[in-house]
Amino acid sequence: MEKLFLPLLNCNLFQGIKEEEIEAMLKCLNAKVKVYKKDDFIYHEGQKIQNIGVILSGSVQIIKEDFYGNRNILSRLVQSEAFGESFACADIAALPVNVIAAEDCSVLFLNCRKITDTCTSTCSFHKQIIYNLLCDIATKNIAFQQKIEITSKRTTREKLMTYLTVQARLHQSNSFTIPYNRQELADYLEVDRSAMSAEISRLKKEGLIDCRRSEFTIL
């Protein structure tokens, strides 16, 4: 049970909610836990979803694929982060993205309607989790706007340096580790991997960055 509670206590959806309330809360919200292997589909594009997922272990990627199979990684989420909030709350008929396990993971699912509808038991936590849900959706919207800022740059070099600058700000350090390998980074930036790798090499030769795999330093 402790393995379940610990990620929830660090989740934005559960901020301000007492630990002793969580067990009763999970029953009220019809919570269920599912386990996935790496590359398993958690949600498929086109399906209707009613649940919000909270990652208990591992990580997931939100991916958009075009007609030709080209992948665009919208985001990568890790332990204690939630996904599917906007789509579940909006009650849209067809999910526009795929949600895939980036590694072996376990996910807690909460019924969205159980959160947003008035609870017949007048649970004390309901007002808090609704407020947390609104804050979480707003934060995700800001992150999405940030991605648009990055991918709207004209060249691979501009996209790459804008992304690295954002990461440096997030980590409050010029040295940091990004959550993507080279192919995933190219998919996130919406660029060709070979062109991106060549640009990284040029930036290193010019003394602007240093890197080793997913570890980067802006010099």
C-alpha positions in Angstrom: 0.0 0.0 0.0 2.9 2.3 0.8 4.2 1.9 -2.8 0.8 3.2 -4.0 0.5 6.1 -1.6 4.0 7.5 -2.0 3.6 8.5 -5.8 0.2 9.9 -5.0 1.5 12.2 -2.3 3.8 13.7 -4.8 1.1 14.0 -7.5 -0.3 17.5 -8.2 -3.8 16.1 -8.2 -3.5 15.0 -4.5 -1.8 18.2 -3.1 -3.5 19.4 0.1 -5.2 16.0 0.7 -4.3 14.2 3.9 -2.7 10.8 3.6 -5.4 9.2 5.8 -8.0 10.4 3.3 -6.5 8.8 0.3 -7.7 5.2 0.8 -11.3 6.4 1.1 -10.8 8.7 -1.8 -9.6 6.0 -4.1 -12.7 4.0 -3.4 -14.9 7.0 -4.1 -13.2 7.7 -7.4 -13.4 4.1 -8.6 -9.6 3.8 -8.8 -8.0 0.9 -10.6 -4.3 0.0 -11.1 -3.0 -1.5 -14.4 0.5 -2.7 -15.3 2.1 -2.2 -18.8 5.2 -3.4 -20.6 7.4 -1.0 -22.5 5.8 0.1 -25.8 2.4 -1.1 -24.8 -0.5 1.2 -25.8 -2.2 2.7 -22.7 -4.6 4.7 -24.9 -5.1 4.5 -28.6 -5.8 7.4 -30.9 -9.5 7.5 -31.8 -10.8 5.9 -28.6 -13.0 7.7 -26.1 -11.5 8.0 -22.6 -13.2 8.6 -19.3 -10.3 8.0 -16.9 -7.4 10.1 -15.7 -4.1 8.2 -15.4 -1.5 8.7 -12.6 1.9 7.1 -13.1 2.9 5.0 -10.1 6.1 3.8 -11.6 8.0 4.1 -14.9 7.1 6.7 -17.6 4.8 7.2 -20.6 4.9 9.3 -23.8 2.1 11.2 -25.4 2.6 10.7 -29.2 0.9 12.0 -32.3 1.5 10.2 -35.6 0.7 11.5 -39.1 -0.7 9.6 -42.1 2.8 8.4 -43.0 3.7 7.1 -39.6 6.0 10.0 -38.6 6.0 10.4 -34.8 5.8 13.6 -32.9 6.4 13.3 -29.2 4.3 15.8 -27.4 5.5 15.0 -23.9 7.1 12.4 -21.6 5.6 11.9 -18.2 7.2 10.2 -15.2 6.2 8.9 -11.7 3.6 10.9 -9.9 2.5 12.8 -13.1 -1.0 12.6 -14.5 -2.2 12.3 -18.1 -5.5 12.4 -20.0 -7.0 15.1 -17.8 -8.0 17.5 -20.6 -9.4 14.8 -22.9 -11.4 13.1 -20.1 -12.8 16.3 -18.8 -13.7 17.5 -22.3 -15.5 14.2 -22.9 -14.3 14.2 -26.6 -15.5 11.3 -28.8 -12.1 10.4 -30.2 -8.7 10.8 -28.5 -6.3 12.7 -31.0 -3.1 11.1 -29.6 -1.6 7.8 -28.5 -0.4 7.2 -24.9 2.4 4.6 -24.9 4.5 3.1 -22.1 8.0 4.5 -22.5 9.2 1.7 -20.1 7.6 -0.9 -17.9 5.1 1.1 -15.8 2.1 0.9 -13.5 -0.8 3.4 -13.8 -3.6 4.3 -11.4 -6.8 5.3 -13.2 -9.4 7.6 -11.7 -12.9 8.1 -13.2 -13.1 11.7 -14.3 -16.8 12.0 -13.7 -16.4 10.8 -10.2 -14.1 13.7 -9.6 -16.1 16.5 -11.3 -19.6 15.4 -10.3 -20.9 16.3 -6.8 -20.2 13.4 -4.4 -23.3 12.0 -2.7 -21.1 11.3 0.4 -20.0 15.0 0.5 -16.3 13.9 0.8 -14.1 16.6 2.2 -11.4 16.1 -0.4 -13.7 16.7 -3.4 -13.3 20.5 -3.5 -9.5 20.2 -3.2 -9.1 17.6 -6.0 -11.3 19.7 -8.4 -9.1 22.7 -7.7 -6.0 20.6 -8.2 -7.3 19.3 -11.5 -7.9 22.8 -12.8 -4.4 23.8 -11.8 -2.9 20.7 -13.4 -4.7 21.3 -16.7 -3.6 24.9 -16.8 0.0 23.9 -16.2 -0.2 21.4 -19.0 -1.5 24.1 -21.3 1.4 26.3 -20.5 3.8 23.4 -21.2 2.1 22.9 -24.6 2.5 26.5 -25.5 6.2 26.2 -24.6 6.5 23.3 -27.1 4.8 25.3 -29.8 7.4 28.1 -29.1 10.2 25.5 -29.6 8.9 23.8 -32.7 7.9 27.0 -34.4 11.5 28.0 -34.8 12.6 27.9 -38.4 15.8 25.9 -38.2 17.0 22.7 -36.5 19.7 24.7 -34.7 17.1 27.3 -33.4 14.8 24.5 -32.2 17.6 22.6 -30.5 19.0 25.7 -28.7 15.6 26.9 -27.6 14.8 23.5 -26.2 18.1 23.3 -24.3 17.7 26.8 -23.0 14.2 25.9 -21.6 15.7 22.7 -20.0 18.5 24.8 -18.4 15.8 27.1 -16.9 13.8 24.2 -15.6 16.8 22.6 -14.0 18.2 25.9 -12.8 21.6 24.8 -14.1 23.6 24.9 -17.3 24.2 21.1 -16.9 21.2 18.8 -17.0 19.8 15.5 -18.3 17.0 15.5 -20.8 14.3 12.8 -20.8 14.9 11.7 -24.4 17.3 9.7 -26.4 18.4 11.0 -29.8 15.5 9.6 -31.8 13.0 10.7 -29.2 14.5 14.2 -29.1 14.3 14.5 -32.9 10.6 13.4 -32.7 9.9 16.0 -30.0 11.6 18.8 -32.0 9.9 17.5 -35.2 13.2 17.4 -37.1 15.2 14.8 -39.0 17.5 12.8 -36.6 20.5 12.9 -38.9 20.2 16.7 -39.3 19.8 17.1 -35.6 22.9 15.0 -34.8 24.9 17.0 -37.3 23.8 20.2 -35.7 24.7 18.9 -32.2 28.2 18.1 -33.5 28.6 21.6 -35.0 27.5 23.2 -31.7 30.0 21.1 -29.8 32.8 22.1 -32.2 31.8 25.8 -31.8 32.1 25.4 -28.1 28.5 26.3 -27.5 27.4 23.0 -25.8 28.9 19.8 -24.5 27.0 16.6 -24.3 27.2 12.9 -23.7 24.1 10.9 -24.6 21.2 12.6 -22.8 23.5 14.8 -20.6 23.9 18.4 -21.9 25.8 21.4 -20.8 25.3 24.9 -22.3 28.8 26.5 -22.3 
